Amino acid sequence: MIEVVNLTKKFKKVNAVDQVNFYIEPGEIVGLLGPNGAGKSTTITMLSTLIPPTEGDVFLNQKSIIKNPVSLRKILGVVPQEIALYGELTARENLKFFGNIHKMPKKKLEERIEIVLEQIGLQNESKKKVKHYSGGMKRRLNIGVALLHEPKYLIMDEPTVGIDPQSRNHILETVKRLNEEFHTAIIYTSHYMEEVEYIAKRIYIMDKGKIIASGTKDEIKSILSSENTILIKLEQPSKEFVHALLQEPMLSNVNVNEKEISFTVAKDVNFLPTLMTLSKNSGVRLKSFQVEEPSLEDVFLHLTGRALRN
Ligand SMILES: Nc1ncnc2c1ncn2[C@@H]1O[C@H](COP(=O)(O)OP(=O)(O)OP(=O)(O)O)[C@@H](O)[C@H]1O
């Protein structure tokens, strides 16, 4: 098990990571969800022993990794946010290059390259120069590099940023497969809540350097159990109606997207008559009305007053 205890990083005036605690057990997928600048990358960089914390420590099976970083490095694979590959080399050559850097024995490296190419689905493209790869293929190879030494724990820092939906799905399926077939434990960081919801059993939500919520999806969503999120659709957009909704004290988190409006309201409040009166007064017709299952986005909005994506 890896345990992060009171991990803190200060960069001059910025508290990038502030007293963060979390754990990951062998074989599980944990999501680290937070907007840009939340402190996810800094947390991961400390966890990977690349920069020292200002305070706190990380323990691998109860032993400090600050005192003994090598023990963690052996069993940890890190997929950085930035692509770190050689464009002039093929996928196979890149894997060989990185395997050699890590001084993997020749025969073992050859075996691992075949397995890794299959895991990331690039067997048929392995002889192409990486500079001719799509963004998604490069990201898959970036993951492959981190898998070469068969890590028991894999950290992935926003692995789907800036790629097409098909490559994104491929990466998500690869992550699931690595976990199900090879029992690799994965810390998956993202600012896409759908990905984290889909992939992780347990989730930590991070904002401004701190963990602000943690638990299973259901546990986190139960933070909102006293509220409902309502989605209404209008026949036509209406500024007057939106203005009236924003003034209404029983509604909060009003979010407007032209003819679609969502808001949260306490479960024990019957706000329908008010909604009808407001729409009538603004001369606007409601096309549909629906009570939505809360999302992690709603929880984030509830806790911080801001949207997850900026
Ligand atoms: N080397 C550094 N020097 C000074 N400030 C830094 C440094 N690295 C990160 N920060 C600051 O620390 C905060 C957290 O950044 P971090 O990159 O960890 O966030 P993140 O959640 O990973 O966001 P992103 O997804 O944009 O990478 C930000 O305010 C960032 O500007």
The ligand as a Gaussian input file, in Angstrom:
#p B3LYP/6-31G(d) Opt

LIG

0 1
 N        7.807000      24.930000     -10.101000
 C        6.827000      25.733000      -9.685000
 N        7.075000      26.974000      -9.222000
 C        6.093000      27.790000      -8.795000
 N        4.790000      27.465000      -8.800000
 C        4.450000      26.235000      -9.258000
 C        5.449000      25.310000      -9.731000
 N        4.806000      24.162000     -10.124000
 C        3.492000      24.372000      -9.911000
 N        3.275000      25.609000      -9.398000
 C        1.961000      26.177000      -9.012000
 O        1.356000      25.259000      -8.120000
 C       -0.044000      25.170000      -8.355000
 C       -0.425000      23.723000      -8.641000
 O        0.060000      23.337000      -9.924000
 P       -0.057000      21.849000     -10.521000
 O        0.625000      21.853000     -11.847000
 O        0.403000      20.892000      -9.510000
 O       -1.615000      21.703000     -10.700000
 P       -2.443000      20.627000     -11.546000
 O       -3.650000      20.309000     -10.732000
 O       -1.583000      19.505000     -11.929000
 O       -2.860000      21.455000     -12.815000
 P       -2.575000      21.146000     -14.372000
 O       -3.582000      20.153000     -14.754000
 O       -2.787000      22.491000     -15.012000
 O       -1.146000      20.667000     -14.453000
 C       -0.349000      26.143000      -9.475000
 O       -0.749000      27.348000      -8.913000
 C        0.995000      26.286000     -10.186000
 O        1.081000      27.528000     -10.815000

